[in-house]
Amino acid sequence: MRLRANELKTRAAEAGVSVEQLTDAVTRDGLSGAKAAAAVKNWMGGKCQPKCTRSDIEAMATAVGCLSKDIAKFTSEVRNHRGSPKKAKLVADMIRGKSFEDANNMLEYTTKRAAVNIQKALKAAAADAEQLGADPSSVFVSEICVDRGMHIKRFRPKDRGRAHPIHKRTSHITLSVQERS
């Protein structure tokens, strides 16, 4: 679960909630005083430092007077997928912006290898959204990105005692869903 900074700003402005009131709402053990104020300013600016926890999002949502699903997007990651980022991006581009049902059907019948892990991430993010009360029929893939992971290095024996390197590429897949407003 990640915070949508623009949505938080607009909801706070509509409700007339100041940064100080949000700071009081998120004050907890390890995040108090000046640290909490700096954290709220970072979160409203779109930065992720320090990491915004689920309890922080719920506290800010109650302070603003809305549900936590309204200011959050639900994120799932697959780390070290055994496939190159170039091949996984083909599948990612196919489902970007689609509703949950359409994306799930596309991934179900796609022959690409990356579709299995992307479908796992999609179902995990949608389950997280449904757990917080989001309507499953209005959930859509808001963003999906595929980044380069580590290379698994192997060697192929060649003639006269030589060895040629083989780089088996991996990728990190990050998928976010949110409810249509």
C-alpha positions in Angstrom: 0.0 0.0 0.0 1.4 3.4 -1.0 0.2 6.9 -0.6 -1.2 9.0 -3.5 0.2 12.4 -2.7 -1.9 14.5 -5.0 -5.1 12.9 -3.7 -4.0 13.6 -0.1 -3.3 17.2 -0.9 -6.7 17.8 -2.5 -8.6 16.0 0.3 -6.7 17.9 3.0 -7.4 21.2 1.2 -11.1 20.4 0.9 -11.3 19.4 4.5 -9.2 22.4 5.7 -6.7 20.1 7.5 -3.2 21.6 8.0 0.1 19.8 7.9 0.3 20.2 11.7 -2.9 18.3 12.2 -1.7 15.5 9.9 1.6 15.5 11.9 -0.4 15.0 15.1 -2.3 12.1 13.4 0.8 10.2 12.4 2.8 10.7 15.5 3.9 7.3 16.8 6.8 5.5 18.4 9.9 6.4 16.4 8.2 9.1 14.4 7.4 12.2 16.5 8.0 15.9 16.6 10.1 17.3 13.8 10.6 13.9 12.2 6.8 13.5 11.8 6.4 17.0 10.4 9.2 16.3 7.9 7.7 13.0 7.0 4.3 14.5 6.3 5.8 17.2 4.1 7.8 14.6 2.2 4.7 12.4 1.7 2.6 15.3 0.5 5.4 16.2 -1.9 5.4 12.7 -3.4 8.5 11.4 -1.7 8.6 8.0 0.0 11.1 8.8 2.8 10.6 7.7 5.5 8.4 4.8 4.3 4.7 5.5 4.8 3.2 2.5 6.7 -0.4 1.3 6.5 -1.2 2.7 9.9 0.1 6.1 8.8 -2.2 6.1 5.7 -5.1 5.1 7.9 -4.4 7.8 10.4 -4.1 10.5 7.7 -7.3 9.3 6.1 -9.3 9.6 9.3 -7.8 13.1 9.9 -8.9 14.2 6.5 -12.2 12.5 6.8 -12.1 9.9 4.1 -11.4 6.2 3.7 -7.9 4.9 3.4 -8.7 3.4 0.0 -9.4 6.9 -1.3 -5.8 8.2 -0.8 -3.9 4.9 -1.3 -2.8 2.7 -4.2 -2.3 -0.9 -3.5 1.1 -2.2 -4.7 2.6 -5.6 -5.1 6.2 -6.6 -6.2 7.8 -9.6 -7.8 11.5 -9.5 -7.2 14.0 -11.4 -9.3 11.6 -12.7 -12.0 13.6 -15.2 -14.1 13.1 -13.4 -17.4 14.6 -10.4 -19.1 13.0 -7.0 -18.5 12.5 -6.5 -22.3 10.2 -9.6 -22.5 8.4 -8.7 -19.3 7.7 -5.2 -20.5 5.7 -6.6 -23.4 3.3 -8.1 -21.0 3.3 -5.1 -18.7 2.4 -2.7 -21.6 -0.5 -5.0 -22.5 -2.4 -4.6 -19.2 -1.5 -1.1 -18.2 -4.6 0.9 -17.5 -7.0 -2.0 -17.9 -9.6 -3.1 -15.3 -8.8 -6.0 -13.0 -11.1 -8.4 -14.8 -9.7 -7.5 -18.3 -6.1 -7.7 -17.1 -6.6 -11.0 -15.4 -8.3 -12.5 -18.5 -5.5 -11.3 -20.7 -2.8 -12.7 -18.4 -4.7 -16.0 -18.1 -4.5 -16.7 -21.9 -1.2 -15.1 -22.7 1.6 -17.5 -23.7 4.4 -15.3 -22.4 6.4 -16.6 -19.4 6.2 -13.3 -17.5 2.4 -13.4 -17.4 2.4 -15.9 -14.6 4.4 -13.7 -12.2 2.5 -10.5 -13.3 -0.8 -12.3 -12.6 0.4 -13.2 -9.1 1.3 -9.6 -8.4 -2.1 -8.4 -9.8 -4.1 -10.8 -7.7 -2.1 -9.9 -4.5 -2.6 -6.2 -5.1 -6.3 -6.6 -5.8 -6.8 -8.8 -2.7 -5.1 -6.0 -0.6 -7.5 -3.4 -2.2 -10.5 -5.6 -1.5 -9.4 -6.2 2.1 -9.7 -2.4 2.7 -13.1 -2.2 1.1 -12.4 -1.3 -2.5 -15.1 -2.4 -5.0 -13.5 -5.3 -7.1 -15.4 -4.2 -10.3 -13.9 -0.7 -10.2 -10.3 -1.6 -9.5 -7.8 -1.0 -12.4 -4.1 -1.3 -13.0 -2.9 2.3 -12.3 0.8 1.7 -12.9 3.1 -1.2 -13.7 6.8 -1.0 -14.1 9.5 -3.5 -14.9 13.0 -2.8 -13.8 16.3 -4.6 -14.4 17.3 -7.1 -11.7 20.6 -8.9 -11.1 22.3 -11.0 -13.7 23.0 -14.7 -13.0 26.4 -15.3 -14.5 27.3 -18.6 -16.1 30.0 -19.7 -18.5 29.9 -21.8 -21.7 33.0 -23.8 -22.4 34.6 -23.1 -25.8 37.5 -24.4 -27.8 41.1 -24.3 -26.6 40.2 -23.9 -22.9 38.3 -20.7 -23.3 35.0 -19.8 -21.6 32.4 -17.4 -22.9 30.1 -15.6 -20.4 26.4 -16.0 -20.3 24.3 -13.4 -18.5 20.9 -14.7 -17.5 18.8 -11.6 -16.9 16.2 -11.1 -14.1 13.7 -8.4 -13.6 11.7 -6.7 -10.8 8.0 -6.2 -11.5 6.1 -3.6 -9.5 2.3 -3.4 -10.0 -0.2 -0.9 -8.5 -3.9 -1.0 -8.6 -6.4 1.6 -7.4 -10.1 2.2 -7.4 -11.7 4.4 -10.1 -13.2 7.5 -8.7 
